[in-house]
Amino acid sequence: MSVKDVGGDAEIDVKGYGRKKELPDGTVVYAGFGGRAKISGSNVIVKVEGVRIHLVAHGKGVVVLKGKGVYRTKGTRGKWTTDGVELNLE
């Protein structure tokens, strides 16, 4: 998992295991991460890679899902592929 705080106001609360590394551009990478993460902010980029991932997103903004999986929003369900799908949360 990686987190980039573009807006400068992100709050990141991570519980679990893995190695944390901060990159020169401010991105925080959690390698081998397993656990829970609560991430909030006005402009945050979160990337998650792996298998059997359960991701819950709340708030307003755009979510881009790429890979293989299924999603559910208020009244909408669907699948995404490597081409990706863009969802607007409101």
C-alpha positions in Angstrom: 0.0 0.0 0.0 1.2 3.5 -0.7 -0.2 6.9 0.4 0.6 10.3 -1.1 -0.8 13.3 0.7 -1.3 15.8 -2.1 -3.4 18.2 0.0 -1.0 18.4 2.9 -3.7 17.5 5.5 -3.8 13.7 5.5 -4.3 11.7 8.6 -3.0 8.1 8.4 -3.8 5.5 11.1 -2.2 2.1 10.3 -2.6 -1.0 12.5 -1.0 -4.2 11.5 2.3 -5.4 10.1 4.7 -4.6 7.3 7.6 -2.2 6.6 7.1 1.5 6.3 9.3 3.6 4.0 9.0 7.3 3.2 10.0 8.3 -0.4 11.6 11.6 -1.4 8.3 12.8 -3.0 6.5 12.4 0.4 4.8 9.1 -0.6 4.7 6.6 2.3 5.0 3.0 1.3 3.9 0.1 3.5 5.6 -3.0 2.0 4.2 -6.4 3.0 1.3 -4.7 4.8 -1.4 -6.6 6.4 -3.9 -5.0 8.7 -6.2 -2.0 8.7 -5.6 1.6 7.6 -7.8 4.6 8.1 -6.7 7.4 5.8 -8.4 10.8 5.5 -7.6 14.1 3.9 -8.7 16.6 1.2 -6.6 15.2 -1.6 -5.0 11.8 -0.9 -3.8 9.1 -3.4 -3.9 5.6 -2.0 -2.7 2.6 -4.0 -3.4 -0.9 -2.8 -2.1 -4.1 -4.5 -2.6 -7.7 -3.4 -5.3 -10.4 -3.3 -8.4 -10.7 -1.2 -8.5 -7.0 -0.3 -11.5 -5.5 1.3 -11.5 -1.8 0.8 -14.1 0.7 2.1 -14.1 4.3 1.0 -16.3 7.1 2.4 -16.5 10.7 1.5 -16.6 12.8 -1.7 -14.3 12.4 -4.6 -13.1 10.1 -7.4 -12.1 6.5 -6.9 -10.2 4.7 -9.7 -10.2 0.9 -9.5 -7.8 -1.1 -11.8 -7.1 -4.8 -11.7 -9.8 -7.4 -11.1 -12.6 -7.2 -8.6 -16.1 -6.2 -7.8 -17.4 -3.0 -6.2 -20.6 -1.8 -4.6 -21.7 1.8 -4.1 -25.0 3.3 -3.1 -27.3 1.6 -5.6 -24.6 0.5 -8.0 -22.6 -2.7 -8.3 -20.1 -3.7 -10.9 -16.8 -5.3 -11.8 -13.5 -3.7 -12.8 -10.7 -4.9 -15.0 -7.2 -3.9 -15.8 -8.7 -1.1 -18.0 -10.1 0.4 -14.8 -13.3 2.1 -13.8 -13.8 5.5 -12.3 -16.4 6.1 -9.6 -17.6 9.4 -8.2 -18.4 9.3 -4.5 -20.8 11.9 -3.2 
